[in-house]
Amino acid sequence: MKVFGLGTRTAVLAVLTAGAALALAPVLWLLSTSFKGRGDVFAVPPELVPASPTLDNYAYVWNQADVQRYFVNSLLASAGTVLLNVSVAALLGFALARFAFRGRKLLFLLGISTMVVPFPAIMLPLFVAAKEMGLTDHLLGIVLPTAAVNMWLSVYILREAFAGLPDELEEAARIDGCAPPRMFLQVMLPLVKAPLATSAILVFTLTWSDFLWPLVIMQDHGNFTISVGLQYFMSTLTSNWHHIAAVAVIASLPVVVIFLLLQRYFFTDVLSGATKG
């Protein structure tokens, strides 16, 4: 049975195409500006495709504007946060999904409820705790709090993944004399690659793009992350929008690369969740 006629499908396609164009327009303009010279940024009429594209903007900001240091800081902080977050969340998600113990549901509900608490509400006590631990102006001051704040997002994803595995698999592993640690590492964990990738993408993106917490916890300019550094450049480079655009493109690249590398796992997880049941 045909649900949509040809005219309806054409209209829906037109609306989706227009929406995609509106969503992509700022990104394309940013990319275009990053290849323009100073005089071409405000050309009339505006040029989406630069008449004389140049890589000088990227060379300038990469070599002279401390972008390298900020980029490495963000990369280390994001990678460390993902590693810590996903490792602990996998263990906790496995325990909540496959082990029966008193208070399991209550623990899960309490953990999930923390996700609705806005970060600014806990930022002050979190900063005081980080300061007492000597984590201010240190990358661990980003890694530990960010991994903890986003922990239950990953726990939720991985708990659902472990809970969806058949009980017969666990029973067969136990019959073969497989201890819980070995069962987790060799049997269960390889079967949840898609949820692991989904958690990694989400946590990496949240950490890489975070601005407020790195701004609060870092004081030395040399310890800034790329998101804070971008704001710093916008205040110092003022009207040099071609340089600011180049920094913004550089800041966006790791998220794009991570998504492209893990997208097949991400979409596998999304589609399996959509078709479950």
TASUL-V790009 format. One record per residue. PSI is psi as a letter, one per 30 degrees, with the letter a starting at -180 (NA if undefined). Layout:
# TASUL-V790009
PSI ; PSI
This chain:
# TASUL-V790009
k ; k ; e ; k ; l ; e ; e ; e ; e ; e ; e ; e ; e ; e ; e ; e ; e ; e ; e ; e ; e ; e ; e ; f ; e ; e ; e ; e ; e ; e ; e ; e ; e ; f ; g ; l ; l ; e ; f ; f ; e ; h ; k ; k ; l ; k ; j ; e ; j ; k ; e ; i ; k ; l ; g ; e ; e ; e ; e ; e ; e ; e ; f ; f ; g ; g ; e ; e ; e ; e ; e ; e ; e ; e ; e ; e ; e ; e ; e ; e ; e ; e ; e ; e ; e ; e ; e ; e ; e ; e ; e ; e ; e ; e ; e ; f ; e ; f ; k ; j ; l ; k ; g ; e ; e ; e ; e ; e ; e ; e ; e ; e ; f ; f ; f ; f ; k ; k ; e ; f ; f ; g ; e ; e ; e ; e ; e ; e ; e ; e ; e ; f ; f ; h ; f ; k ; h ; k ; f ; f ; f ; e ; e ; e ; e ; e ; e ; e ; e ; g ; e ; f ; e ; e ; e ; e ; e ; e ; e ; e ; e ; e ; f ; f ; k ; k ; f ; e ; e ; e ; e ; e ; e ; e ; e ; g ; g ; j ; l ; e ; e ; e ; e ; e ; e ; f ; e ; e ; e ; f ; f ; h ; e ; e ; e ; e ; e ; e ; e ; e ; e ; e ; e ; e ; e ; e ; e ; e ; f ; k ; e ; e ; e ; e ; e ; e ; f ; k ; e ; k ; e ; f ; g ; k ; l ; e ; e ; e ; e ; e ; e ; e ; e ; f ; f ; e ; f ; c ; g ; i ; f ; e ; e ; e ; e ; e ; e ; e ; e ; e ; f ; f ; e ; e ; e ; e ; e ; e ; e ; e ; e ; g ; e ; e ; e ; e ; e ; e ; e ; e ; e ; e ; e ; e ; f ; k ; NA
